């Protein structure tokens, strides 16, 4: 079962046939397992990893360190929930160390991101401080490398 | 100059591989899919590449000892024991070579005299017979059969054995058939060889790519240990084809003689590659598992796909090749490959290129992406459907 999830995590475009052969299952077993994973939210969704820098779309991504005051009985969950509801927010992680939450947000412009941080994030009552880092270039995400690799010169030899 | 009269008779007698023309066509074809390659599609794992780079940064660019760095040989010895339960003394029973190929060449040259016979199971990789012929020995081809899962059976061995037999090549897991040999298979061969002076050259370059079971070496049998030379390397197990790293292990008196050939012909295997190989031996087991797991998934998918389309194929249990039976199409292996390439732009290799026993089969390599394998299967289905239609109309 873990095998099927690993295969889907690395490439969710594999067909049911391919998944079945590779995981050593029948197609019916694969379909049933995927349905269960989806129902139980073990599989949350299927997305493409896009290199927007190769398109005409302008996009800015920022990583924000957020310090918050935890709430009695709810810890960090309530404030995290208030943050992740915003559409601009891509990811939210609870961290160990010098700050509490990492929030990754994307916007069209620097101004848009700054506005979100200043107006929405920093003003939440439990947020005690933020530090914003703009992402200048993505090299690798989800095991995928953004730069197009050079290929070795191809010469057919008989092996 | 009349070079023809100058050149060595033996080298002139070697026949070049017949599929060069096929590759020339393939090179011109822009959007062809190839199941024709014979090497991993993975890049060497980064930590191994990094070790090579680091050695260059440190300026480790000199020759090593002839047999290879002692540290590397120690690591290889420990790897062979850890992974295959093979015990070799790094100091007297091992040489680090330029790929498995040099190891095969040296084994032949160290053992064979003119007139000796070498039994070579075919279909198999194409280097054994030419290298044997260069020593003046005679290659005796033993045709393995699909009914026997392309194993070298004791009956087949017996039928080829003569008083002149010096060496038997055992190339398993096998390129191109994917066939393997198990413990019982070697026990049966041991019985045939008992009382003879015949040696075995076990080419185990695909040993790590054995699926669903552990690789078994003839040298695992105490009875065969003293008459076996084991050839292995890093090309297939660690995706290191271009580094040219192999090794040969065997009885000390043979290795001692071989070291002279290696010393005079090669000096020492590439130093950068040896440093990378140390990293591969010390920290590379997980890479092997990961790549084998990936190949195994593709293997099952390709075998199931071929059978679904209607090409029978035996279950390949090693290497990264499937060897389907195309006799039902009415085409020869060469015709099949050429027409499949021209009509559907997919390259597979004619079984006939691997020796007489390969006629009627083609080699499909699954060291390529799932996407390409899936597309190749779709095109193969098309090809066979069209072929049937044409044959029905009497056009093909």
HADDOCK unambig.tbl for C-alpha pairs under 7 A between the chains (distance, minus, plus):
assign (segid A and resid 18 and name CA) (segid B and resid 301 and name CA) 6.09 0.50 0.50
assign (segid A and resid 21 and name CA) (segid B and resid 297 and name CA) 6.29 0.50 0.50
assign (segid A and resid 21 and name CA) (segid B and resid 300 and name CA) 5.48 0.50 0.50
assign (segid A and resid 21 and name CA) (segid B and resid 301 and name CA) 4.82 0.50 0.50
assign (segid A and resid 22 and name CA) (segid B and resid 297 and name CA) 3.76 0.50 0.50
assign (segid A and resid 22 and name CA) (segid B and resid 298 and name CA) 6.40 0.50 0.50
assign (segid A and resid 22 and name CA) (segid B and resid 300 and name CA) 6.47 0.50 0.50
assign (segid A and resid 22 and name CA) (segid B and resid 301 and name CA) 6.39 0.50 0.50
assign (segid A and resid 23 and name CA) (segid B and resid 297 and name CA) 6.82 0.50 0.50
assign (segid A and resid 156 and name CA) (segid B and resid 23 and name CA) 6.31 0.50 0.50
assign (segid A and resid 159 and name CA) (segid B and resid 38 and name CA) 4.87 0.50 0.50
